[in-house]
């Protein structure tokens, strides 16, 4: 049997209409927590593909990244990037969930990676006919359903954890805004400072009022900056994890070393580029100014497209992090004249940071640290679930292990 026997490729291109709201499935939105974009037609610059109500979107660009999206909803006006292939499953022959996991299996990905066409640079696309003409062997329908159900339950838990992560990050950002933008941090009586009549004074540099006793300083006075390592392939020596712009663009706040590529750097060359648990990393391009912190960055270095910021006082790390996130992707982090809108050290050093008194700073750090610990534990659990799923997937697909039918406990006894 071939994939074309169980999938139908449905390609219908349309021009988005002005003043119509669309649900857009794009490669960037897949990378950003698999959350589709909500956009108006006038903001979509090119033709897109109509997304069937129940289908699987398979990326034909750079298949090794496995951007495969399971769609099952009745929403109107669903569109997808033309880099996706909308595949409708023949559910008379194959279980829908099993079909999805078949498409993300390593064996299928490895085969397609060797069959790419248009292989210029990083833009490698597969021929849809190569995909659809792949030979497959299907287990019986009941086994398909058991495999699909088991792996889907793991995926559902992963999705729930990711939603928890987004909520925790949103809480952290709201806390910073509440304390350092609205100035309603708890006063000595636990009441919101500004709303309760806390004394405010005019600051000429910021052209606004700030709480009495607070001050302003440039980021250049609060931290040291250094650019990352420029390296070339083929060097050998110490094996390190490395943070690239691709990694930093795919996360929101907290990162973990499991996300990074492994490279070899000539002995001694990497010594000045290790990231410590005091550092903040900032993307110079891609998403200009994108700011992240690492939790337990063991044996991790950063590439030349990253700037590392080390606060002179560790107590200011979280405050500086959230200040930088305010600037993320704005003109304040962009230096002129660059196509990539590169962020420079000089640009960052000029940024003004509002410094609270030590009591407020200590309270803020304590609350943020607790939130980030919860976030880290959730991220860690998600990674363990992903490892479990990825380990089970090939074993289930090639029949090395099977899923036992679930027992139904029917208690027919009577008193």
N, C-alpha and C positions, 0 to 999 in steps of 0.2 A: 504494500500500500504506500502511496505517496501523500505528502502533505496536501496537495491539491485535491485529494479525495475527501478530506475532512474540513478544508478551509476554502471559502470563496472570497477572492479579492474584490472588494467593492470600492472602486475609485470614481468619485463624482466631484468634480471641481466646481466651485462657485465663487462669485465675487461678493464679498460682504456688502450689505446695504447700509446706508447711512441711517442713524437713529434706531438701529436694531441692536438689541443686546445679545451678545453671543457668549457661549461657554467655549473657550479656546484651549485645546490640548496642544501644547508646544513642547519642544525639547527643554527650554529653560524652565518651564513650569513643572515638568517632570522632575528635573534635577532639584527644584526647590520644594522638596517634600511631597512630590506628586500631587500638587494642588493646582487644578486648572485655573486659567486666567478668566476673569470676568471683564469683558471689554465691549465697547460700542463699535459698530461697523466702520465708522469714519476713522477709527484709530488702528484699523487693520490695513496694512499697506499693500497686500497682495492676495491673490486667490488662495483659497484654502479648500480642504477636503471635507465633505459632509461625513459626519460620524454616525454610523448606524446605532440604534438603541442598545443593541447587544452585540458586542464585537470585541476583538483584541487589536489594539494598535501596536504594530511592530515597527521599530525604527530601522530604516534602511541605511542610515548614516552611522558609521562607527558602531557596528553591532556588538563589539566587545564590551560596551558599556551597559548592554541589556536594558535599554529603555523600552520596556514592554508594558503596556497599560491595559488593564482589564476594565472594560466599560460595560455597565449593566444598569441603565436608567432610562426613563422615558422623557427626559428633558428635551425641550425644543431647542433649535438653533445651536446644535453642537458642531463645532468645527475643529479640524486638526491641521497641524503643519503638514506640508507636502513631503516632509521627511519621514512621515509615518505611512505604513501600509495598513489600511483597515481590513481586517480579516474576520469574516463572519463564520462561526463554527457550525458545522452540520451536526446538530445535537442528536440526530438519529443514529449517528455512528460513534460519537465521542462525547464524553462528559465535558462540559464547558470549563470547569476548573482544571481538570486534567489537561485539557488543551493548552491552557495558559502556562502551566508548569512545564509542559513539553517544549514550549517556545522559549523558555528561559533556561533550559537545561544546558549544561556545559558542552555536551556532545554536539548539540545543534549549533551553539555559538562557535565552537572551535572549527567546525566544518565551514561555516560561513566566513569566518575570518580568513580562511585560505582561498576564498572564492571572490574576494572583493573586486569590483570594477571601479573605474575612475579613482585610481589610487594616488592622486596627487596630495602630498603632504598628509595632514591629519583628516582630510575629508574623503573617507573611504566609504563607498556605497555598495550595497549588494544589488544584484539583479534579482527582481522579484521572482523570475522564472526559476532561478537557481534554488531559492527558498522553497517554492511550491513543488519542485520536482525531487525534493529530498525523499529518500525511502525511509519509512518508519515501520515499527512493529508495535501494535497496540495490544495491551492485555485485555482480558474480558471486561465487560461493562461494569460489573460489580467491583472489580479490582480498581478500575479507573475512578469510580466514585469514591472508594475508600481512600485512595491516594490523594485525590483532589480535595476531599474533605479534611484530611489530616493536615496537609500543607496549607490549606486555606485558613484553618484555625490558628496556625502559627503566624501566618501573614496578618490575620486580624489582630492578634495580640501586638505584633510589631506596629501596625497602624495606630492602635490605641496608645501605645507608648509614645509614638511620634506626636500624637495630638497632645498628650500630657506634656511633652517637651516644649511644644509651641506655647502652651498655656503658662508653663513655668517661666519661659523667656519673656512672655508678654507681661507677666507679673513683675519681673525684675525691671523691665523698662518703665512700666507704669510707676513703680516705686521711685526710680530715679527722677522721673518727671514730677511726681508729687512733691518730692523733697527739694529738688534743686532747680526746678523751673517754676512751679507754683509756690514754692517755699512754705508748704504746709507739712513740714516735718514735725514730729511730736515735740512740744516745748517741755519745760521742766515739770509741767502738770499733766503731760500726756495729751494735750490738746493741739490741734493743727496751728502752727505758729502764726502764719500771716492772717488766716481767717479769724483767729482769736485775738487779733490786735497786736501781734508782735511788732516791735519797732523796726521800721525799714529806713534805710538811708540811701541817698542818691549816689550812684557810682558813675563818674564821668566817662570812664573807658567803655562801659557797657551801655551807657545812655539809658539806665533804668535804675529802679530801686532794688537794693539787696538787703538781706537781714543785717542788723547791726552786729559788728564784730567780725563779719566775713570779709575776705579780701580777694583780689584778683592777681593771677600770675600767668605768665606765658608758659606754654607746654615745654618750651625749650629750657626753661629754668627748673622744671619739675622732673625732667627725665632725660636720659641719653638715648641716642638713636644710632642704629647701624644697619647698612644694607646687607642683603643676604649673599650667599656664595654663588658665583658663576662657575659652573662645572661643565664638563663635556663627557660624553659616553666613552666607555672604554677604559676609564681610570679604575684602578684597583686599590684596595686597601681596606679601610674601615667600612663596615656595612652600617648605614644609618637610615632612619626614616627621614623623609624630606617633605616639607610643606611647600606646595606649589600653588599658584593662583587658582588652578582648577579645584584644588581641595578647599581653599578658603572661600571660594565663591559658592560652594555647595552647602555651607553651614551658616548658622545664624549667630551664635554667640560662643558656645562652649564646644571645643573640639577634643577628639581623643586620638591617640597615636595609631589606632587601628585603621584610620581613614587614609593614611599616607602611603606613598610608594616607598619601596626600599631601593637604595642606590649604594654604589661603592665609590668612595672618595679616597684619593691618594693619601697615604698616611701623613698625618700632621696638618693637612690642608683644611680639615673640617673643624679644628679646635676652636676657632673664633666664632663659629656659627651655631653652636648648640643653643637650644632654647631652654631657659630655666623656668621654674614655677613662679618666678616674679615677673616674667616678660609678658608683653602684649604684642601681637603680630598684626600687621597692617598691609593690605594689598596695595601695591603701587599702580596696578592696572587691572583690567577685567571689570571688577566692581570697585571703582576708585575709592580708596579709603576704607574698604571693608575691614572691620576690626574684629579680632577673635582672641580668646584666651584658651590656653591648653591646660587640661587637667592631667597631671603626672606626665609631662613631656619627656619621657625617658629616651635618651639617645636620638633626639630629633633635632635636625638642622633645618634652615630655611633658605630658599633659593633667592636668586638675584632680583626677582620681581616682588619680594617681600621686604618690608622694613620692620625691624624689631625695636620696640620701645621698652626701655627698662626704667621704671620710676626710681628716682633717687631715694624715695621713702616708700617702702612697701605698703604702708597704710593708704597710700593714694592710688594703688593699682586699680581697684574697682571704680573709683571716681573717674580716673582718667579713661578707663575703658568705656564707660557709658557716655562720657563727653565725646570721645571719638566716634562712637556709634551715632550720636546726634548728627555728626558731620558726614556720615557715610554716604558716598555717592553724590554729594552736593558740590557746588562750585567752590566751597571753602576748602575742599581737599584736592582740587584740580589745579595743576599748573598750566599756564597757557601755552598754545602752540603745538601741543602733542596730539597726534591722532588717537593714541590710546588714553589720552587724558591722564597721564602719569602723575602720581602723587610724589612729591619730593619731601625730603627731610625739612627743608627750609619752610615749606608751606605748613607743615605740621607744627614746627617750633613756634610759629607766630600765633597759633591758636590760643585764645584766652580761656583759662580755666578758673571757675569760681570755687574758692576754697572755704569750707565751713569751719566752725570751731571744732576742736578735737572731740568734744562730747558727741556732737552730731555725727561726725565722721566715724567714730567708733560704733555707734548704734547702726549706722548704715551698713558698715562692713559686716557686722554680725548677722543682720537680716539677709543681706545678699549672699553671704557665704552659705547660709542654711539653704537658700533657694538653689544655689549652684550645686550643692552637694546632692540634693534631691534630683537635679537635672543629670548630674554625672551618673548616679546610680541607675536612673532610667535609661540613659544612653548605654550603659554597660549591659543591662539586662537585654536591651534590644539587640546589641551585638551578639550576645550569647544565643539568642533566638535565631538570628540570621545564620550563625555558624551551624546551629542544629538543623535548620531548614536546608542549607546548602550542602550539608553532609548527607542528609537523608535523600535529597532529590535524585542524585544519580543512582543511588542504590535502589530506590523505588522504581525509577524509570527503566533500569535494565534488568529488573527482576531478581536482584541479589537478596533483597528482603521484601517481604510482603506485609500488608496491613491486615491484622486479624479482624474478622467481623466483630462488631460490638455485641456484647451479650445484652439481651433484654430481660430484665428481671420482672417476671410476672408472678406476683404473689396471689395465688388463688385460694389460699386457706381461709377458713371461716371460723369465727369464734364458736 
